[in-house]
């Protein structure tokens, strides 16, 4: 069986599971070699700008990378849009509209003013002025990630001309020709009204967006997924600019399955997440028979997949099937994992929502594929990983909105408010604060 099977009633298996869970959570650590390397690279970009970006792109992506390749020209984007396959355009338009409808639906409105102690108290939401969106490169053409980042920003009210996308070209192998970023991604930028696209990636792209370089404009907010170096870089530049506050790294899924689950559908979802190379897949059930039927389906389906070797490695090295004592322990274990995707392949998935606290996004029932969330349904697929769904959320319209309180004493401060403010200020030894309230006392 390719998916390690752990029975949590057995002490040895429980210990093995604790080790694997600890490894999952360790991916977000600011310690270790990756964090040190990121700190050095971010500082190098801050000091040397484009030269440091080019050096990093030559080291990690293409030895022949040059500064004139950093930004994609308008002509290149126009040509890509004109050549876009009509059927693909239609699919993208549908996905964009679904995501736009959902993100607009959940966008918060300013609440009514509250009248309290003579003041009108309010809250206003406003979008960030500009945002950098990190779209990973590698072997996949992640146009879907562009949609899932840009549309929430647009729904928040960010001007599309102030969205700046980074997407690195595929890594150039020795002896191979240099390859460019996907024309479909260029075309999708045009469809979304985005004018600025940089063919850079990694920690160097995050640093360039944060500090600005000769060719890369700085932004107020950086959001998006990426490998551990991208995620650590976002944490490193936080404060120089805003960040999404999440750790959106390698893909994860936890599936809770009971006897009603369709083994073929559950297996297909596990395989789909393992396909991300790496992906982390966890199956939780209180019936060993359910687990074995699903694992048999994984075996059956795997051979037909194009990335079978990477999938198999992810299942063997990053994943686990867990047999638990019952539904309560299943919920407990799922909350401990706090996965990016939580698939509820159970008889009454709606009822299970009340039993679970942690998860980036919940997929209810075995007829709801995670891939629908990845591409089409509406909520963004940029979700917390590394067990960070315990405290973090996925990217949405909220990511690109700021909240500001408002206070208005239309008729001046009432005497009792003046006295209260003055007393509290004097308690803290801040007599100027007290005076600033008393000077506004209404005269008889």
RAFENNOR-V854524 format. One line per field, one symbol per residue. phi: phi as a letter, one per 30 degrees, with the letter a starting at -180 (. if undefined). psi: psi as a letter, one per 30 degrees, with the letter a starting at -180 (. if undefined). burial: I if it has 16 or more other C-alpha atoms within 10 Angstrom, else O. Layout:
# RAFENNOR-V854524
phi=???
psi=???
burial=???
This chain:
# RAFENNOR-V854524
phi=.dcecbcddcdddddddddddddddddcddcjddddddeddddddedcieedddeddddcbbecdbddcecdddddddddddcdeeddeddddddedddddddddcddcddedccbhicccbbbcbdddabccccdcidcccdddeddcddeddddjddedccbccaddedddeicddccdddddeddeddcidccbccbaiedddddddcibdccddbdbbbkdlddddddddddcejdbdbdiccccedbbbccbcddddedddddddddddddhcbbbbcbacbddddddddddeeddeddddceddddddddccbaccccdldddddddddddhdecccccbdbdeddedccccldacccidccddddddbbdlddddbdbiidddbcbddaedeccccbdbbbcdciddeddeddddddddedicdddedddddcdddd
psi=kfjkkkjffkeeeeeeeeeeeeeefffgkglleeeeeeeeeeeeeeefbeeeeeeeeeefejfgkleffekkleeeeeeeeegkkeeeeeeeeeeeeeeeeeeeefkklkllkkjkhfkkklkkkkllelkkkjjlbafkjieeeeefeeeeeeffgkkffgkjkkjllkkjlkfllkkllkfeeeeeeeefgkfjkkhlaaeeeeeeeefkaefkkllfkkkllaaeeeeeeeeefkeelllfgljibkklkkkkkaffkjeeeeeeeeeeefffillkkkkklgjeeeeeeeeeeeeefeffkfheeeeeeeeefflkkkklfaeeeeeeeeeeehlekjjiileieeefeffkekkekkjjlfgjkefeeefeeekkgjlkaggfffflllkaeeegklkklkkjjeglkleeeeeeeeeeeeeggifeeeefeffgkkk.
burial=OIIOIIIIOOOOIOOOIOOIIOOIOOIIOIOOOOIOOIIOIIIIIIOOIIIIIIIIIIOOIIIOIOOOOIIIOOOOIOOIIOOIOOOOIOOIIOIIIIIIIIIIOOIOOOOOOOOOOIIOIIOOIOIIOIIIIIIIIOOOIIIIIIIIIIIIIIIIIIIIOIIIIIIIIIIIOOOOOIOOIIIIIIIIIIOIIIIIIIIIIIIIIIIIIIIIIOOIIIIIIIIIIIOIIIIIIIIIIOOOIIIIIIIIIIIIIIIIIIOOIIIIIIIIIIIIIIIIIIIIIIIIIIIIOIIOOIIIIIIOOIOOOOIIOIIIIIIIOIIIIIIIOOIOIIIIIIIIIIIIIIIIIIIOIOOOOOOIOIIIIIIIIIOIIIOOIIIIIIIIIIIIIIIIIIOIIIIIIIIIIOOOOOOOOOOOIOOOIIIOIIIOIOOOOOOOIIIOIIOOIOOO
